[in-house]
Amino acid sequence: MALSGRTARYDFIIAGGGSSACVAATRLVRDFGCRVLLIERGPARAASIMRMPAGYMKYLARDDFLEMHRTVPQQRLGGRAPIVPQAKVLGGGSAVNAMVYMRGQREDYDAWDDYLGKGSGWSYADVLPHFRALERNTKFNNAYHGVDGDLLVSDPGSLCDMTQDFILAVQGMGHPYNLDFNGERQSGVGVMQHTMGRNDNGRMVRCDAVSAFLSQVLDDPRLTVVTDALVTKILIEHGRAIGVEYIHNGQTSRVHADREVLVAAGTYNTAKLLMLSGLGPADHLTEHGLRVVADLPGVGANLQDHHEVPVIASTNRPSGYFGQDRGWRMLRNGLQYILFGTGPVTTTGIESCLFYDPDGSERPTIQLYCAPIVYLDRDISSAKPTYGVTLTSCLLRPKARGSVRLRSANPADMPLVDANFFGDPDDLRLTLAALGFARQLLGAKPISPKIAEELLPGASIMSEEALVEYCGRTVKTNYHPSGSAHMGPDDDPMAVLDHRMRVRGIGNLRVIDCSAIPFIPSANTNAAALMLGHRAAEFVVAPSRQSVKDRLPETSSYN
């Protein structure tokens, strides 16, 4: 389906329609007057229920808007091959995720700058103006937050009893309250902000990359959007990208870009597309009968993701959000949402978290979510849904690195994903420590009086050997894959991109999604993806144009 477009010539072609692509396309058309073709693998719209904050849970276990990748059998998980989904819809992850708005730590981006070379433009001071320029925060207006952007950011519309109990219990165990995880410091416990806000009818709705950004230019004749189309190859001549080949409605087409091709197909499929185009490890490409255009051994390497392990308990009384989507409660909550814009429908249910380090450092290594339900991934089905709470420990900076490789030279085949769960012993050590802390929380007031039974791991799982086996049985992705075509310095042979996101050795070609990230941020990654798209648009137009950082008023300190 072609949503819009009345031109057959394009300055830029964007392969992929996720968060970074939507921001980049919007800026290129709206701010810089460019002609853009955006090609998305999935449909044009997610289900309307996904617009409601509580609606996303309905689609977590369905394939409608997700591509269900599965890892290769994981050595340290006893051969288990967990599902690692990626969004397949216009708007990408922003259209189907839990809407958590989290940027990461100052140290994350300063580490990018150190690695890429001081002054590369990726320090915290460099990226903060871009985060602020994107944001329309309904709670904060200060040096860390913007109020004039297009992305609605707000607190959940409702907080349940278990969320409040979790915050109090964590404080009772010595952790400070944090009013703003995206402010001066990340550590502590508090309420997470989300990419949602109230519409003209006063109802809390998801603010994804389409509604926030791309919708502004969908009627602009300089933009063409093609959905349900698979980009199969980047066309390269004389060392320069000149366009792409794609399949739409069973027909193969070739289109050309007068200026550049921007790849934003998602961390797994971006690496796959580069390799199908002859850009990647020479031996691997040759193995699949592909002509080597550029030997880039780093393509598909450096794969990173946040992984998580749950502690789940049932409660001895009604609590949280269990059953709120059924029967008379569903009708009541729906009416409350429609008539007054309040109630359980105004929240994802994932409302609070703790950032901390089990080793006592001030820089967190663990994000502990509180989900006021018995939350079961499609890979984990051993607990029965009931009133309860799930405390999920998420490792923020895993040391292990995974990989993405081609399954075959057929563009229709999914790539081989090796997440390398617990590939570094320290990743398992920190996960076990966080698991122990989460179990302690179940015994802390005011949570403890409500707990009926620990369902997972279960009271019998106490020895280190049993806990290691439990982690291998239940560890899963936190849906933040990154780094498969990363930026790096000139002296790193594994660097796929330079500091301006340009593919090394190939002209007019950039990667602009989370594949470009050298080190995964210590937080949910959608905010970073939006920032990458915002930066990419500036990179690809004239360098002489004034940057966002230069346009900020002097009173807006970002240091």
N, C-alpha and C positions, 0 to 999 in steps of 0.2 A: 504494500500500500504506500503510495506516495502522498504524504501529508500536505506537501506544499512544493512549490518550485515552478518557475516559469523561465528557466534559463538552461541551456545545454552546455554552457561554459562555466568553469569553476576556478576560482583562485586556489581554494583549498578543498581537499577531500578528507573527511574524518571517518576512519574505519572503526565503528563502534559508537554507541549512543548512550553511554553511561554518564555518571556524574561529571567527570572531567570534560567529556566531549560536549555535553550540553552547555556548560559554562563557556568553554572555548568558542563554540559555534555562536553563541549569543553575543559574545564580545566582538568576534570578528565581523559579524553582520551589523550589529547595532552601533558599536563604538568606532569601527574602522572601515565600514562600508564595503566589506569583502563579499564575494560570491562563494557560497559554501554548499557542498554536498555532504550530508551526514547519512551514513548507512548503518542501520541497526539490525542485528540478527533476530531480535524478538519482535513482538507486537508493539503497536503504537501506544497502548494503554494497559495498565494493570487493572484488575477488577475494581469497581467503584468502592467496594468494601475496604480496599486498602487505603483509601483516603481517610478513613476513620482511624484514629490512633490504635484502638483495640483490634482493628481488623487484620493486622499483619499476621497474627498468630494462626489465622485460618489457612494461610498459604505456605507456612513454613515446611509442611510435609507434602506439598503438592508440586507437580512439575510444570504448572501452567506458565509461570514466569521465571523458572529456574532451570539452568542446565545442570543436571545431576552428575557431575564428575565424581569419580571414585578413585581413591589412591591405589597405587600398586600395593600388594600385600606388605604390611609394615613389619619389619624384622622384630622390633621391640614391643610389638603389640600381639605377638603370637601368630602372625600371619593375617591379622585382621586388616580389612581394607575399608576405612571409614569413607563416608560420603563427604565430599567437599564442594558444595554447590556454588554456582555463580549466577548472578541475575541475568535474565534473558528477556529484556523489555526496555523500551525507551525510558531513559532515566536511570537505568542500571540499578545498583544497590540502593540508591536513594528512594526508589519506588517500592521496594519490598523489605527494607531493613527495619530494625527496631527504633530507628530515628534518633539514636543517641548522638548528641553533638559533643564531641570531645576531640581536641586538637593534638594532645600529647604534651610532652615536657619541653621546656626551654632547651634542656641538654640534648634532646633528640635532634633538633635542627642545627644546633651548634656543632654536633657531631657530623652532620652532613657537610657543613661548611669546612670543618677541619679536614675531613676526608677529601673533599673536592678541591681544597685549596682556599686558604683564607681570602675572603673577598669574592668568593664564587657567586654570592647572592642568595645563599640558602641558609644563612644563620637565622636564629629566632628573630633578631631585629629586622631581618630582610623579609621574612614570611608573614610576620604579624600584621603589617599593613594590608596584606592581601586577605587574610582572615577577616579583618575588621571591615574591609571594603565590601565583602560579600554579605555581611551579617546585618540583620535588623532584629536586634535583641530587645525583647519586651521587658527585661528585668534590669539589665546593666547598661550604663552609658559612661564609659570611663576609658582609660588608656588601653585596656585589653579588649574592649568590645565596641562594635559599631551599631548604629541605629538607622543608618541611611541606605543599607544594602537591600537586596531582594530576598535573602534567605531568612525566613522567620525562624527565630530561635526562642524557646520559652521553656519554663518549667512544665511538668505534666499538669493537666487540668484537674487531677485528683490524686490524693495520696491515701493508700489503704492502711489499715491498722498494722499489718506486718511490716510494711516499710518503715513506719515510725518506730516500731519495736526494734527493728534491726539497727536503726541509727542510734537509738538509746543504748542498746546492748554493746555496740562497738565502742561508743564513747566510754561506757563503763569499764571496758577492757583497756582503756588508756589512749585511745586514738582521738585526735581533735576533730571537731566539726569543721567542715570546709564549705563555705558558702558558694564558692566558684572554682570548679576544677580547671577552668580555662583562664584563671587569673594568675595571681602572684606565685602560687604553689599548687601542686596537684595532690599532695598527700593529705589524707584524712578521709572522713566519711561525710556523705551528704546526699543531696538530691541532684540527679543528673538533668541537665538541660537537653532538650530534644529539638529536632528540626520540625516543629509544628507551630501552629498559631491559629488564631481565630479568624474565620472568614467574615464576609460581610453580613452573614446571618448570625454571627456570634458563636458559631460552632467550631470547636477545635478540630483542625484537619492537618494531615500530613503536608509538609512543604518539601516536595521532592525537586529534583533538578529541572524537571519539565515545567512544573507549575511556577517555580521561582524564577527560572531563567528562560528556557527555550520558548515558553508560551509567548514571550514578548516579541518574538521574531517569526513565529510560524506563518504569519500572513505576509511576511516580507518577501517580495519576488526574488531577492538575492539568496534566499535559503531554499534548498531542496532537502527534504527528509524522506528517505526510503526505508521502510521497515519490513520485517520478515524477509530479509535478504542476507545472504552469507558472503562476506568478502573472502575470496579464495586465494588471492595473490596480489602482491604489490608489484606493479610494473616498473621495471628498472632498465634504463638505457644509458650506456656510457657513464655508469657510476652515479646516476641521478634517478630519483623516483619521479615518474611522470604520470602515474595514475594507479588505478586498481582494477582488478577483475572481480566481478561478483555475480552471484546467482540469485535471481528474483523471479518467482512464479515459474520456475523450471527453465528459465532462459538465462544464458550466460551473456553478460555485457561487459564491455570495457569502457571506462571513462577516464578522462585526462584532467590533470590539475595544472594550471598555468604556473602555480607557485610551489605548493608543498602538499605532501601527504602526511597526515597526522594519525597515528595509530593509538586507539583507545579501546581495544577489544576485550579488556579484562585481563588480569594477570596470567591466567592459563592460556587464553586464546590469543593474546598479543604475542607471546613467545611462539605459539604454534604458527601464527600468520607470518612472522618474521622468518621462521625456518622454512615454511612452504615457499617463501619467496627467495630462498637461497641465501639467507642471512642467518648464520649460526655456526655451531661447531662443524668444521669441514668433514670430519670422519662420520659424524652422525648424519649429515645431509647426504653424503655419498652412500651410506648404508641404505638409504631409502630411495636412491636413484635420482636425487635432486642435484641440479647444477649448482655449484658453489659460486655465489656472486661475491660474497665477502665472508672470510673465515672469522667469525665472532664467537669465540668459545664461551663467552659469558651469557649468550642468549639461552634462557631456560635454567641457568644456574642462579644461585643466590635467592631461591624461593624461601620466603618467610611467611609465617602466619602466627596469629595468637591462637593458642590451644587451651582448652578448658576441661576441667573435671568437676562433676557436681557432688554435693552432699545434699541429700533429699530426706525430708522428714514429714510425717503426717502430723496433723494437729488434732487435739481432743475436742475441738469446738470449731464452728464455722469461722473462717478467717480468710483474708486475701480475696482472690478473685475466682476461686473455683465455683463453677455452676452459674456464674453471672451471665453466661451466654446461652442459657437454656431456659425453656419454659416461661413462666410468668416473670422471672427476673430479667430475661432477655427483653421481653416486651416493656417492662418498666424502665429498664436502662435505655432502651432505644427511644422511648418517649421523652425521658429526661434529657437525653442528648439533643433530640430534635427541637423540643419546646424551650429548653433552658440553657442548652450548651454546657451541661454539667454532668457529673457522674462517672462511672467506670469506663464509659466509651471514650472519654477524653484522655485516657492514658494507655500506654502500651503495657502497663503492668510492671515493666522493668524500670523502676523509679529511682533506685538508690544504689550506691556502691561504696566500697572502701578502696582507696589506693594506699598501699603500704609495702614495705620490704621485710620479709621474714628475718633477714639478717640484721635488721636495725638501721639500715642506711636511710638517710632522708630522701633519697631518690627511690620512688616505688618501683618494684619489679612485679607486683601482683595487683590485679584489679579483681575485687571480690564483689560479684553482683548478688543482689537479693531479688529473687523472683517469687512473689507471694502466691505461688501455685506449685503443684508437683509437675515440673517441666520435664518432659521426656522427648529427646531427639528421636528421629525415626530409626536411628541405630541402637537406641536404648529403650527397651520395652518391658523391663522386668519389674517395674513398679506400677501399681494400679492408680489411676487418677483419683484423687480425693482431696479434701482440704489439707493444705500443707504449705511447705516453703522449700525452695531450692536455693542453695548458696553455691554459686559457681565461681571457682577460682580460675582466673585467666592469667596465663603467663605473658607478660608484656614485651619482653625482649629475649626471645629464645635464642640460644647460641647455635643450635643446629641449623643447617641449611638444607633445603630440599631442592627438587629440580622438576622441570617440565621438559618432556621429550615427545617426539612424534610417535604416534602409534603406527602410522603409515603415511604415505604421501597423498592419501585421499583426504581432501579438505572436510569431508563430512564426518570423518572419524574424530572422536574426542582425543585429546593428547593424553599421554601417560604422565600422571602426577605422582611424584614421590614427596610426600609431606615431611618424611623423616622425623616423625614424632619421637621425642625423647632421644634423638640422635646424639645429644650431648648429655653426659651424666648430670650436669648442673641443672638442666631443664627438669629432669625428674626429681632431683633433690628439692628444688624450690616448689614444685608442684605438690610433693608430699608434705612439705612444711605448711603450705597454704591449706591443704586438705585437713591437716590437724587443727589449724586455727578455726576453720569453718565448723568443725565438729565441736570445738570448745564453745563457739558462739551459741550452739543449740542448748548449752547448759547455762547460759548467761541470762539474767533477767533484763528486760521483761519478756524475752522469748521463751525461756525455759518452762514457765507454767503452762504454756499452750502446747508443748510438744508431747505427742502421744508415742511416737516410735521413729527411730532412725531407719528409713527404708533403704537408703544407699549411702555409704557402703553396707551398713547394717552392723548391728552390735557385735556380731561374731568376727568381723573383719578388723583385727587388731594388730597382728604381727606385720613387720615391715614387708615380708615376702607376700603376705596376703594383700596388703595395700598397693604394692607394686603391680600385682596381678589385676587388682581392681582398676588402677589407673590405665593399664593397657586395655582393659575391657570397655572403658567408658570415655576415654579422652576423645575429644572431637574438635573440629574447627570452630573458631569464633567468627568465621566468615570474613576474615581480613587478609586474604593472600596478597602479597606484595613482592616486588623486587626482582621479577624474572627477566628484566631487561634494564638493568639499573644504570644510573649515572655514576661516573667515576672519573678519577684524574687520568691524565695522559699516560702516566707510568704504570697504570694497572691494566694488564692484558685482559682481565675479565670484565672490564668496564665496557658496556654496550653503547652508552650515550656519553656525550660530554655534558658540561654543567648547564648547557642551554637545551638539553633534551634532544640533541641531534644524534642520529645514528652514526657511529664512527665509520668513516670511509665511504659513506653514501650521501650524496647531496639531496637536499629538499625532502628529507624524511626525518620525522621526530616521533618519539613515543611520549604520550602526555598523560597516561593514567598511572595507577599505583605500581605498575610494572617498573616505572622509572625510579622508584624509591630505593636508595642504597641500604638504609637501615630502617626497619619498620618503626613507626611512631609508637610511643607507649600509651596507646589509646585506640578507640574505635577509629577506623580509617576514612570514613566518608568525608569528614571535614577536610582532611588532607587531600583527598581526591578532588574536591571542589577547588581548593587552593591551587593544586597543580594545573587545573584547566584555566584558572584565572591568570596564572603566570605564563602559561604556554601561549595564550593569545597575545601577550605583550612581546614574547620572544619572537614570534613569527612575523610580526609587523615591524615597521621601521624601528631600529634600535634608538633612533634619535628622539622618538616620542617620549614625552614625560611619563615617568613611571608612577604607579599608585603611591609608592612611598614618598615621592617628591610632591605629590598633590595633597598629602595630609597636612592639616594645619599644624603650626609649630607647637601648639598647646597639647597636641596628641602625642605624648611620649610613648615610644614602643621599646625603649631600652630596659 
